[in-house]
Amino acid sequence: MTEVKFDFKPVDEKPSRRYRKGSKYDPVVDTFMESDETLVTVDVEGKDANYLRTQLNKRIEAKKLTGVKVSVVNNVAYLEKV
């Protein structure tokens, strides 16, 4: 049988799990909310409009924003203040 080399290192506690804070789509929502526009199209390079709608809806829900709606018409994503 072959030997296995290993080390034990004592620790006081396990580290807490790191969670990602925010999303790369937060700037899209934040910029729209800060703008005076009520209806805009949103295009993110390399992302389908339906995928974008899902991600933006998740961010709107996570931020507990009201009065903001994401919709897709003819494969174009729209952000709207309602």
MARBA-262886 format. One record per atom (N, C-alpha, C, CB): residue in one letter; atom name; residue number from 0; x, y, z. Coordinates in steps of 0.001 Angstrom, whole numbers. Glycine has a CB too. Layout:
# MARBA-262886
SITE   resn   name   resi         u         v         w
SITE      A     CA    NUM         X         Y         Z
...
# end
This chain:
# MARBA-262886
SITE   resn   name   resi         u         v         w
SITE      M      N      0       837     -1183         0
SITE      M     CA      0         0         0         0
SITE      M      C      0       889      1256         0
SITE      M     CB      0      -956        -7      1225
SITE      T      N      1       468      2288      -743
SITE      T     CA      1      1255      3513      -806
SITE      T      C      1       819      4478       285
SITE      T     CB      1      1123      4172     -2185
SITE      E      N      2      1741      5309       678
SITE      E     CA      2      1452      6296      1719
SITE      E      C      2       787      7528      1132
SITE      E     CB      2      2732      6692      2454
SITE      V      N      3       -93      8115      1901
SITE      V     CA      3      -754      9359      1516
SITE      V      C      3      -219     10456      2413
SITE      V     CB      3     -2315      9246      1622
SITE      K      N      4       293     11528      1804
SITE      K     CA      4       800     12649      2596
SITE      K      C      4      -336     13627      2847
SITE      K     CB      4      1989     13356      1880
SITE      F      N      5      -457     14080      4060
SITE      F     CA      5     -1505     15021      4416
SITE      F      C      5     -1067     15876      5579
SITE      F     CB      5     -2797     14292      4752
SITE      D      N      6     -1785     16963      5819
SITE      D     CA      6     -1534     17875      6932
SITE      D      C      6     -2845     18178      7629
SITE      D     CB      6      -858     19182      6446
SITE      F      N      7     -2780     18325      8928
SITE      F     CA      7     -3899     18829      9720
SITE      F      C      7     -3510     20202     10227
SITE      F     CB      7     -4261     17864     10906
SITE      K      N      8     -4440     21133     10171
SITE      K     CA      8     -4197     22470     10705
SITE      K      C      8     -5365     22833     11600
SITE      K     CB      8     -4012     23522      9563
SITE      P      N      9     -5106     23111     12861
SITE      P     CA      9     -6212     23474     13759
SITE      P      C      9     -6770     24860     13418
SITE      P     CB      9     -5740     23442     15229
SITE      V      N     10     -8104     24982     13499
SITE      V     CA     10     -8776     26264     13297
SITE      V      C     10     -9786     26457     14418
SITE      V     CB     10     -9473     26330     11897
SITE      D      N     11    -10149     27700     14663
SITE      D     CA     11    -11106     28001     15720
SITE      D      C     11    -12552     27795     15252
SITE      D     CB     11    -10912     29435     16206
SITE      E      N     12    -12821     28167     13998
SITE      E     CA     12    -14173     28013     13473
SITE      E      C     12    -14140     27993     11955
SITE      E     CB     12    -15089     29142     13977
SITE      K      N     13    -15221     27493     11371
SITE      K     CA     13    -15324     27491      9921
SITE      K      C     13    -15692     28895      9461
SITE      K     CB     13    -16370     26446      9429
SITE      P      N     14    -15176     29324      8303
SITE      P     CA     14    -15563     30644      7793
SITE      P      C     14    -17001     30619      7300
SITE      P     CB     14    -14618     31091      6658
SITE      S      N     15    -17652     31767      7385
SITE      S     CA     15    -19018     31836      6882
SITE      S      C     15    -18982     31844      5359
SITE      S     CB     15    -19754     33094      7429
SITE      R      N     16    -20038     31349      4770
SITE      R     CA     16    -20116     31291      3319
SITE      R      C     16    -20231     32696      2764
SITE      R     CB     16    -21305     30428      2864
SITE      R      N     17    -19527     32944      1699
SITE      R     CA     17    -19577     34267      1076
SITE      R      C     17    -20658     34281        12
SITE      R     CB     17    -18207     34649       466
SITE      Y      N     18    -21518     35268        90
SITE      Y     CA     18    -22575     35435      -881
SITE      Y      C     18    -22250     36635     -1753
SITE      Y     CB     18    -23947     35602      -190
SITE      R      N     19    -22591     36516     -2994
SITE      R     CA     19    -22381     37629     -3896
SITE      R      C     19    -23390     38719     -3560
SITE      R     CB     19    -22507     37182     -5377
SITE      K      N     20    -22905     39910     -3437
SITE      K     CA     20    -23779     41034     -3141
SITE      K      C     20    -24102     41745     -4449
SITE      K     CB     20    -23122     42009     -2116
SITE      G      N     21    -25366     41824     -4753
SITE      G     CA     21    -25767     42526     -5955
SITE      G      C     21    -25650     41670     -7203
SITE      G     CB     21    -24948     43762     -6116
SITE      S      N     22    -25725     42319     -8330
SITE      S     CA     22    -25721     41650     -9613
SITE      S      C     22    -25127     42577    -10655
SITE      S     CB     22    -27139     41210    -10013
SITE      K      N     23    -24662     41997    -11748
SITE      K     CA     23    -24141     42840    -12815
SITE      K      C     23    -25262     43603    -13514
SITE      K     CB     23    -23371     41997    -13824
SITE      Y      N     24    -26522     43227    -13242
SITE      Y     CA     24    -27656     43918    -13834
SITE      Y      C     24    -28170     45057    -12951
SITE      Y     CB     24    -28771     42933    -14101
SITE      D      N     25    -27636     45214    -11754
SITE      D     CA     25    -28052     46310    -10874
SITE      D      C     25    -27850     47688    -11508
SITE      D     CB     25    -27288     46239     -9569
SITE      P      N     26    -26719     47929    -12186
SITE      P     CA     26    -26560     49259    -12795
SITE      P      C     26    -27631     49582    -13831
SITE      P     CB     26    -25203     49365    -13441
SITE      V      N     27    -28153     48576    -14529
SITE      V     CA     27    -29209     48805    -15513
SITE      V      C     27    -30456     49328    -14806
SITE      V     CB     27    -29530     47503    -16297
SITE      V      N     28    -30851     48643    -13731
SITE      V     CA     28    -32047     49036    -12988
SITE      V      C     28    -31830     50380    -12301
SITE      V     CB     28    -32418     47960    -11951
SITE      D      N     29    -30672     50561    -11670
SITE      D     CA     29    -30390     51809    -10957
SITE      D      C     29    -30385     53016    -11892
SITE      D     CB     29    -29049     51710    -10242
SITE      T      N     30    -29737     52868    -13032
SITE      T     CA     30    -29672     53977    -13985
SITE      T      C     30    -31057     54335    -14488
SITE      T     CB     30    -28759     53626    -15162
SITE      F      N     31    -31871     53326    -14764
SITE      F     CA     31    -33235     53596    -15219
SITE      F      C     31    -34037     54309    -14138
SITE      F     CB     31    -33935     52292    -15621
SITE      M      N     32    -33915     53861    -12893
SITE      M     CA     32    -34675     54482    -11807
SITE      M      C     32    -34258     55932    -11581
SITE      M     CB     32    -34494     53687    -10519
SITE      E      N     33    -32984     56241    -11802
SITE      E     CA     33    -32497     57604    -11604
SITE      E      C     33    -32830     58520    -12780
SITE      E     CB     33    -30999     57588    -11381
SITE      S      N     34    -33160     57919    -13913
SITE      S     CA     34    -33450     58724    -15104
SITE      S      C     34    -34878     59280    -15047
SITE      S     CB     34    -33255     57879    -16388
SITE      D      N     35    -35142     60239    -15913
SITE      D     CA     35    -36484     60825    -16014
SITE      D      C     35    -37341     60082    -17029
SITE      D     CB     35    -36393     62302    -16396
SITE      E      N     36    -36750     59113    -17718
SITE      E     CA     36    -37474     58369    -18751
SITE      E      C     36    -38505     57449    -18117
SITE      E     CB     36    -36499     57555    -19622
SITE      T      N     37    -39630     57261    -18821
SITE      T     CA     37    -40663     56360    -18325
SITE      T      C     37    -40714     55050    -19103
SITE      T     CB     37    -42011     57039    -18384
SITE      L      N     38    -40130     55033    -20302
SITE      L     CA     38    -40106     53818    -21120
SITE      L      C     38    -38818     53796    -21930
SITE      L     CB     38    -41350     53742    -22059
SITE      V      N     39    -38040     52724    -21775
SITE      V     CA     39    -36779     52592    -22509
SITE      V      C     39    -36624     51159    -23008
SITE      V     CB     39    -35571     52992    -21615
SITE      T      N     40    -35839     51009    -24062
SITE      T     CA     40    -35449     49670    -24496
SITE      T      C     40    -34126     49351    -23824
SITE      T     CB     40    -35338     49568    -26065
SITE      V      N     41    -33915     48071    -23543
SITE      V     CA     41    -32674     47637    -22902
SITE      V      C     41    -32050     46559    -23776
SITE      V     CB     41    -32931     47108    -21445
SITE      D      N     42    -30783     46758    -24095
SITE      D     CA     42    -30063     45767    -24887
SITE      D      C     42    -28726     45497    -24209
SITE      D     CB     42    -29861     46250    -26363
SITE      V      N     43    -28486     44241    -23867
SITE      V     CA     43    -27217     43836    -23281
SITE      V      C     43    -26554     42904    -24280
SITE      V     CB     43    -27408     43144    -21874
SITE      E      N     44    -25336     43245    -24657
SITE      E     CA     44    -24617     42482    -25676
SITE      E      C     44    -24529     40998    -25319
SITE      E     CB     44    -23217     43052    -25865
SITE      G      N     45    -24943     40171    -26247
SITE      G     CA     45    -24844     38733    -26076
SITE      G      C     45    -25964     38106    -25259
SITE      G     CB     45    -23561     38414    -25445
SITE      K      N     46    -26956     38876    -24857
SITE      K     CA     46    -28053     38346    -24039
SITE      K      C     46    -29380     38472    -24777
SITE      K     CB     46    -28127     39081    -22686
SITE      D      N     47    -30153     37411    -24732
SITE      D     CA     47    -31473     37371    -25323
SITE      D      C     47    -32429     38229    -24497
SITE      D     CB     47    -31981     35920    -25425
SITE      A      N     48    -33428     38818    -25143
SITE      A     CA     48    -34370     39699    -24460
SITE      A      C     48    -35135     38969    -23357
SITE      A     CB     48    -35348     40293    -25461
SITE      N      N     49    -35508     37716    -23596
SITE      N     CA     49    -36249     36969    -22576
SITE      N      C     49    -35373     36654    -21364
SITE      N     CB     49    -36803     35669    -23170
SITE      Y      N     50    -34107     36341    -21594
SITE      Y     CA     50    -33169     36117    -20493
SITE      Y      C     50    -32996     37413    -19700
SITE      Y     CB     50    -31794     35611    -21027
SITE      L      N     51    -32853     38508    -20422
SITE      L     CA     51    -32687     39812    -19784
SITE      L      C     51    -33898     40163    -18931
SITE      L     CB     51    -32455     40897    -20838
SITE      R      N     52    -35094     39872    -19426
SITE      R     CA     52    -36312     40123    -18649
SITE      R      C     52    -36283     39363    -17335
SITE      R     CB     52    -37556     39731    -19453
SITE      T      N     53    -35881     38106    -17385
SITE      T     CA     53    -35816     37289    -16177
SITE      T      C     53    -34831     37874    -15171
SITE      T     CB     53    -35422     35852    -16525
SITE      Q      N     54    -33652     38240    -15635
SITE      Q     CA     54    -32629     38777    -14734
SITE      Q      C     54    -33045     40119    -14143
SITE      Q     CB     54    -31304     38926    -15471
SITE      L      N     55    -33605     40983    -14954
SITE      L     CA     55    -34038     42294    -14456
SITE      L      C     55    -35194     42151    -13470
SITE      L     CB     55    -34452     43202    -15625
SITE      N      N     56    -36122     41237    -13744
SITE      N     CA     56    -37213     41001    -12802
SITE      N      C     56    -36690     40505    -11459
SITE      N     CB     56    -38204     39993    -13380
SITE      K      N     57    -35677     39655    -11477
SITE      K     CA     57    -35071     39172    -10224
SITE      K      C     57    -34476     40325     -9434
SITE      K     CB     57    -33985     38117    -10513
SITE      R      N     58    -33815     41247    -10115
SITE      R     CA     58    -33195     42384     -9431
SITE      R      C     58    -34254     43348     -8902
SITE      R     CB     58    -32236     43122    -10380
SITE      I      N     59    -35306     43561     -9677
SITE      I     CA     59    -36396     44442     -9230
SITE      I      C     59    -37053     43855     -7991
SITE      I     CB     59    -37449     44645    -10356
SITE      E      N     60    -37264     42546     -7987
SITE      E     CA     60    -37865     41885     -6834
SITE      E      C     60    -36931     41928     -5626
SITE      E     CB     60    -38215     40435     -7176
SITE      A      N     61    -35637     41686     -5845
SITE      A     CA     61    -34669     41688     -4749
SITE      A      C     61    -34559     43076     -4112
SITE      A     CB     61    -33293     41228     -5254
SITE      K      N     62    -34675     44111     -4932
SITE      K     CA     62    -34590     45487     -4421
SITE      K      C     62    -35937     45992     -3910
SITE      K     CB     62    -34073     46421     -5512
SITE      K      N     63    -36982     45171     -4051
SITE      K     CA     63    -38327     45524     -3601
SITE      K      C     63    -38809     46840     -4224
SITE      K     CB     63    -38357     45627     -2076
SITE      L      N     64    -38545     46977     -5520
SITE      L     CA     64    -38977     48173     -6233
SITE      L      C     64    -40415     47998     -6696
SITE      L     CB     64    -38048     48466     -7434
SITE      T      N     65    -41175     49054     -6592
SITE      T     CA     65    -42546     49027     -7094
SITE      T      C     65    -42650     50050     -8214
SITE      T     CB     65    -43585     49324     -5954
SITE      G      N     66    -43575     49819     -9106
SITE      G     CA     66    -43780     50763    -10186
SITE      G      C     66    -42816     50587    -11344
SITE      G     CB     66    -43669     52138     -9664
SITE      V      N     67    -42116     49447    -11400
SITE      V     CA     67    -41202     49172    -12496
SITE      V      C     67    -41610     47852    -13126
SITE      V     CB     67    -39719     49133    -12010
SITE      K      N     68    -41665     47847    -14446
SITE      K     CA     68    -42110     46659    -15157
SITE      K      C     68    -41132     46364    -16297
SITE      K     CB     68    -43558     46845    -15697
SITE      V      N     69    -40837     45079    -16500
SITE      V     CA     69    -40009     44656    -17625
SITE      V      C     69    -40885     43826    -18547
SITE      V     CB     69    -38749     43844    -17148
SITE      S      N     70    -40819     44119    -19830
SITE      S     CA     70    -41589     43333    -20796
SITE      S      C     70    -40749     43112    -22049
SITE      S     CB     70    -42928     44041    -21152
SITE      V      N     71    -41166     42124    -22833
SITE      V     CA     71    -40490     41818    -24092
SITE      V      C     71    -41528     41822    -25206
SITE      V     CB     71    -39746     40440    -24021
SITE      V      N     72    -41245     42579    -26254
SITE      V     CA     72    -42092     42610    -27441
SITE      V      C     72    -41173     42482    -28656
SITE      V     CB     72    -42960     43931    -27505
SITE      N      N     73    -41454     41494    -29502
SITE      N     CA     73    -40640     41253    -30707
SITE      N      C     73    -39150     41150    -30389
SITE      N     CB     73    -40866     42369    -31724
SITE      N      N     74    -38833     40397    -29339
SITE      N     CA     74    -37454     40138    -28897
SITE      N      C     74    -36688     41419    -28537
SITE      N     CB     74    -36700     39392    -29986
SITE      V      N     75    -37408     42411    -28023
SITE      V     CA     75    -36803     43638    -27508
SITE      V      C     75    -37296     43801    -26066
SITE      V     CB     75    -37174     44903    -28405
SITE      A      N     76    -36349     44007    -25138
SITE      A     CA     76    -36704     44184    -23726
SITE      A      C     76    -36998     45668    -23462
SITE      A     CB     76    -35552     43670    -22792
SITE      Y      N     77    -38053     45894    -22695
SITE      Y     CA     77    -38458     47258    -22327
SITE      Y      C     77    -38529     47375    -20809
SITE      Y     CB     77    -39831     47627    -22969
SITE      L      N     78    -38029     48480    -20295
SITE      L     CA     78    -38205     48837    -18884
SITE      L      C     78    -39182     49995    -18857
SITE      L     CB     78    -36830     49214    -18181
SITE      E      N     79    -40157     49905    -17960
SITE      E     CA     79    -41213     50909    -17914
SITE      E      C     79    -41533     51271    -16472
SITE      E     CB     79    -42474     50405    -18632
SITE      K      N     80    -41687     52555    -16231
SITE      K     CA     80    -42173     53023    -14933
SITE      K      C     80    -43684     53123    -15043
SITE      K     CB     80    -41527     54410    -14519
SITE      V      N     81    -44376     52410    -14162
SITE      V     CA     81    -45844     52415    -14213
SITE      V      C     81    -46421     53077    -12989
SITE      V     CB     81    -46390     50997    -14339
# end
